[in-house]
């Protein structure tokens, strides 16, 4: 069953390092069958307060693929570019049948 990674990101450090992360992360996502559905810096807030700089939505074939991507050596090698330069909330949710 399809799984979705939902991420909110607020930049806190080097814009150059975050750009390097963005340039490199897509290849790691694709290796696990993932694809970006949304990557927006300007969401249209319909209700409530929004504080993050960006929202990202990634679709994976299933939870196992998403979890395998998250712990993969390829992803873990670049993850510090994000964790050291941004605050983020990352959610993994299962899609509907």
C-alpha positions as CSV (number, residue, x, y, z in Angstrom):
1,X,0.0,0.0,0.0
2,X,1.3,3.4,-0.9
3,X,3.1,5.5,1.7
4,X,3.6,9.2,1.9
5,X,6.4,11.2,3.5
6,X,5.2,14.6,4.6
7,X,7.9,17.1,5.6
8,X,7.9,20.7,6.8
9,X,11.2,22.5,6.7
10,X,12.4,25.8,8.2
11,X,15.9,26.9,7.2
12,X,18.2,27.7,10.1
13,X,21.6,27.4,8.6
14,X,23.5,27.4,5.4
15,X,21.4,27.9,2.3
16,X,24.2,26.5,0.2
17,X,24.3,23.2,2.2
18,X,20.5,22.9,2.0
19,X,20.7,23.4,-1.8
20,X,23.2,20.6,-1.9
21,X,20.9,18.4,0.0
22,X,18.0,19.2,-2.3
23,X,20.2,18.5,-5.4
24,X,21.3,15.1,-4.1
25,X,18.2,13.7,-2.2
26,X,16.1,13.1,-5.3
27,X,18.4,10.3,-6.5
28,X,18.2,8.5,-3.2
29,X,14.4,8.8,-3.2
30,X,14.1,7.4,-6.7
31,X,16.3,4.4,-5.8
32,X,13.5,3.2,-3.4
33,X,10.7,3.8,-5.8
34,X,9.8,7.2,-4.4
35,X,8.7,10.3,-6.3
36,X,8.1,13.9,-5.3
37,X,4.4,15.0,-5.5
38,X,5.0,18.4,-4.0
39,X,7.9,20.6,-3.1
40,X,6.6,24.1,-2.4
41,X,8.0,27.1,-0.6
42,X,4.7,29.0,-0.8
43,X,1.8,26.9,0.4
44,X,-1.7,28.5,0.3
45,X,-2.7,28.5,4.0
46,X,-6.4,28.1,4.2
47,X,-6.7,27.8,7.9
48,X,-4.5,28.1,11.0
49,X,-0.9,29.4,11.2
50,X,2.0,28.3,9.0
51,X,5.5,28.9,10.1
52,X,7.7,26.6,8.0
53,X,9.5,27.7,4.8
54,X,8.6,24.7,2.8
55,X,6.4,21.6,2.6
56,X,7.4,18.4,0.8
57,X,5.3,15.4,-0.2
58,X,6.9,12.2,-1.4
59,X,5.1,9.1,-2.5
60,X,6.7,5.6,-1.9
61,X,5.4,2.3,-3.1
62,X,4.9,1.2,0.5
63,X,6.0,1.8,4.1
64,X,8.8,-0.7,3.8
65,X,10.3,1.2,0.9
66,X,10.0,4.5,2.7
67,X,11.6,3.2,5.8
68,X,14.4,1.5,3.9
69,X,15.1,4.8,2.1
70,X,15.2,6.6,5.4
71,X,17.9,4.3,6.9
72,X,19.8,3.7,3.7
73,X,23.5,4.5,3.6
74,X,22.9,6.7,0.6
75,X,20.4,8.9,2.4
76,X,22.2,8.9,5.7
77,X,25.3,10.2,4.0
78,X,23.5,13.4,3.0
79,X,20.9,13.7,5.9
80,X,23.3,15.9,8.0
81,X,23.1,18.6,5.3
82,X,19.4,18.9,6.3
83,X,19.5,18.2,10.0
84,X,22.4,20.7,10.6
85,X,20.8,23.5,8.6
86,X,17.1,23.2,9.1
87,X,14.4,22.4,11.5
88,X,11.9,19.9,10.1
89,X,9.0,17.7,11.0
90,X,8.9,14.4,9.0
91,X,5.8,12.2,9.0
92,X,5.4,8.9,7.3
93,X,1.8,7.9,6.7
94,X,0.2,5.0,4.9
95,X,-2.1,5.7,2.0
96,X,-5.7,4.4,1.6
97,X,-6.5,1.2,-0.2
